[in-house]
Amino acid sequence: MTMLHALRRRLHGDRGLTLVEMVVVTAILGVVLAMVQVTTVTAEKDVGSNATRLDEVQQAKVAMDSMSKNLRTSVLPSQLNGTCSGCDSAAFIAGDVRSVQFYANLNNNANVVGPSQVSYSVSSTGVLTEYVHGPNPHAATDYNYQYTCTAGTTGCVVYTRVLARHVVTSQVLFTYYDASGAPISPPLDATELPSVDSIDIVLKLQQTPAVAPVTLTERVALPNADAVAQASSS
């Protein structure tokens, strides 16, 4: 006779349940509840991990798309018939393993605005920031680009935005190469900046050690960065 039948007989009788039977039932219920709790906690952890990883992937894709797209527009101001005293010797202004600054041919239809100064940098806390500074407002035929205007000035484009957080700072973000494919050791000095022909970007994000990091890699060719400059307009 099974335990269930015995319990039914006792319930229909007047003898009730013994202490042993109560202990057995309580133990069974405890095991079932423990299993349910473990399953629930595991499911919550999986959902949290998946959400975290999805957020990492989203941030990494947005950041990589922005950096690679704008880096491809890097250009010497003098290639746009521009003059910029002390700043037009190369398309790149500065570069090391965690930051880069360059002239980008952005928002410059018909070359009436001029190149913007763009930088990407990762802070010690893993925040990847994009900074864009357009040239001072000027006449359409004035190619003497200056970058002293401030945010809020009419016709001056200056903005900063965060592209990603939780960037792994131990990972080299930028690696620079010349036209022959040889790496250029950062930080880049004045003689090396004009030689930059392509850049490797390795973007690694990890919000918590419990979730595997997301890593995106892209080689960005720079067709205009080391091109022959045009004659400058006076």
C-alpha positions in Angstrom: 0.0 0.0 0.0 1.4 3.4 -1.0 2.0 6.3 1.3 -0.7 8.2 -0.5 -3.3 5.5 0.2 -2.3 5.4 3.8 -2.7 9.2 4.1 -6.1 9.0 2.5 -7.2 6.3 4.9 -6.1 8.3 7.9 -7.8 11.5 6.6 -11.1 9.6 6.3 -10.5 8.1 9.7 -10.2 9.7 13.0 -6.6 8.9 13.9 -5.0 11.9 12.0 -1.3 12.0 11.0 1.6 10.7 12.9 4.7 12.9 13.6 6.8 10.8 11.2 4.3 11.3 8.4 4.3 15.1 9.0 8.1 15.1 9.0 8.1 13.2 5.7 5.6 15.5 4.1 7.4 18.6 5.3 10.7 17.2 4.0 9.2 16.5 0.5 7.7 20.0 0.4 11.0 21.5 1.4 12.8 19.7 -1.4 10.3 20.8 -4.0 10.4 24.4 -2.8 14.2 24.4 -2.9 14.2 23.0 -6.4 11.7 25.8 -7.5 13.8 28.4 -5.8 17.1 27.2 -7.5 15.3 27.2 -10.9 14.0 30.7 -10.4 17.3 32.1 -9.2 19.1 30.5 -12.2 16.5 31.8 -14.6 16.9 35.3 -13.2 20.6 35.2 -13.5 20.4 34.0 -17.1 18.0 36.8 -17.9 20.2 39.4 -16.3 23.4 38.0 -18.0 21.7 38.0 -21.4 20.5 41.6 -20.9 24.0 42.7 -19.8 25.6 41.0 -22.8 23.0 42.5 -25.2 23.7 45.9 -23.8 27.5 45.4 -24.3 26.9 44.3 -27.9 24.7 47.3 -28.6 27.2 49.8 -27.1 30.1 48.2 -28.9 28.3 48.3 -32.3 27.3 51.9 -32.0 30.8 53.0 -30.9 32.6 51.0 -33.6 30.3 52.3 -36.3 30.8 55.9 -35.3 34.6 55.6 -34.9 35.2 53.7 -38.2 32.9 55.9 -40.2 34.4 59.2 -39.0 38.0 57.9 -39.2 37.5 57.1 -42.9 36.9 60.8 -43.5 40.2 61.9 -42.0 41.8 64.5 -44.2 44.5 67.2 -44.2 42.9 70.7 -44.2 45.1 71.6 -47.1 43.5 68.9 -49.2 40.4 71.0 -49.0 42.2 74.1 -50.3 42.6 75.1 -46.7 45.2 77.0 -44.7 45.5 76.4 -41.0 48.7 77.9 -39.6 50.5 75.3 -37.4 47.8 72.6 -37.7 47.8 71.3 -41.3 50.9 69.2 -41.4 49.0 65.9 -41.1 45.4 64.6 -41.0 46.1 63.3 -37.5 46.8 65.6 -34.6 47.7 63.1 -32.0 47.4 59.3 -31.4 48.2 56.7 -28.7 46.7 53.4 -27.7 43.6 54.8 -26.0 43.0 58.1 -27.8 43.2 59.6 -31.3 42.6 63.1 -32.6 42.3 64.1 -36.3 40.7 66.3 -38.9 37.5 64.8 -40.3 35.7 65.9 -43.5 32.2 65.8 -41.8 29.1 67.9 -42.5 31.0 69.7 -45.2 28.8 69.7 -48.3 30.4 71.6 -51.1 33.4 72.4 -48.8 31.8 75.5 -47.4 32.3 74.6 -43.8 35.7 72.8 -43.6 37.0 69.9 -41.7 36.1 69.3 -38.0 38.6 68.3 -35.3 37.4 65.0 -33.9 38.8 62.9 -31.1 38.0 59.6 -29.4 39.4 58.8 -26.0 38.8 56.3 -23.2 39.0 57.5 -19.6 40.6 55.5 -16.8 37.1 54.4 -15.8 36.3 52.9 -19.2 34.2 55.7 -20.7 34.6 56.1 -24.4 33.9 59.7 -25.5 33.6 61.3 -28.9 34.4 65.0 -29.2 33.7 67.1 -32.4 34.8 70.7 -32.9 33.9 72.4 -36.2 35.8 75.3 -37.6 35.0 78.9 -36.8 32.1 80.4 -38.9 33.6 81.9 -42.0 32.7 82.9 -45.6 32.2 80.1 -48.1 35.3 81.2 -50.0 37.5 81.6 -46.9 39.5 78.5 -46.3 41.6 79.7 -43.4 40.1 77.3 -40.9 40.3 78.2 -37.2 39.1 76.3 -34.2 38.6 78.8 -31.4 34.8 79.1 -31.3 32.9 77.8 -28.4 29.7 75.8 -28.0 26.6 78.0 -28.5 28.3 80.3 -31.0 26.1 80.7 -34.1 27.4 78.5 -36.8 29.9 76.7 -34.6 29.5 72.9 -34.1 30.9 71.7 -30.8 29.6 68.7 -29.0 30.7 65.7 -26.8 28.9 62.4 -26.5 29.5 59.1 -24.7 29.7 56.2 -27.1 30.3 53.4 -24.6 30.9 52.6 -21.0 32.7 49.7 -19.3 35.5 49.7 -21.9 38.3 47.4 -20.8 41.2 49.8 -20.4 43.9 47.1 -20.5 43.0 46.4 -24.1 44.9 48.4 -26.8 42.1 50.3 -28.6 44.1 51.9 -31.5 46.9 50.4 -33.5 48.4 52.5 -36.3 50.0 51.3 -39.6 51.9 53.1 -42.4 51.3 52.5 -46.1 53.5 49.4 -46.1 51.5 47.8 -43.3 54.2 48.3 -40.7 53.0 49.2 -37.3 53.8 52.7 -35.9 54.6 52.7 -32.2 52.4 55.1 -30.2 52.3 57.8 -29.0 52.8 59.2 -32.5 55.2 62.1 -32.8 55.2 64.9 -35.4 57.3 62.8 -37.9 55.0 59.7 -37.6 51.5 61.4 -37.8 51.7 62.1 -41.5 52.5 58.4 -42.1 49.3 56.9 -40.7 47.6 55.0 -43.5 45.3 52.6 -41.6 44.2 51.9 -38.0 43.1 48.8 -36.2 40.3 49.3 -33.6 39.9 46.6 -31.0 36.9 47.5 -28.7 36.4 45.3 -25.7 33.5 45.9 -23.2 32.8 44.1 -20.0 30.3 45.3 -17.4 30.9 42.6 -14.8 33.3 39.7 -14.4 30.3 37.3 -14.3 29.5 38.1 -17.9 31.9 37.3 -20.7 33.3 40.4 -22.5 32.3 41.5 -26.0 35.1 42.3 -28.4 34.7 43.9 -31.8 37.7 44.4 -34.2 37.9 46.4 -37.4 40.7 47.6 -39.7 40.0 51.1 -41.0 41.6 52.2 -44.2 42.3 55.9 -44.5 42.3 56.8 -48.2 42.8 60.6 -47.7 44.9 60.7 -44.6 48.2 60.5 -46.4 47.1 61.8 -49.8 49.0 64.5 -51.7 47.9 67.9 -50.5 46.4 70.4 -53.0 47.8 73.9 -53.3 46.5 76.0 -50.6 44.2 79.0 -51.3 45.3 82.4 -50.0 
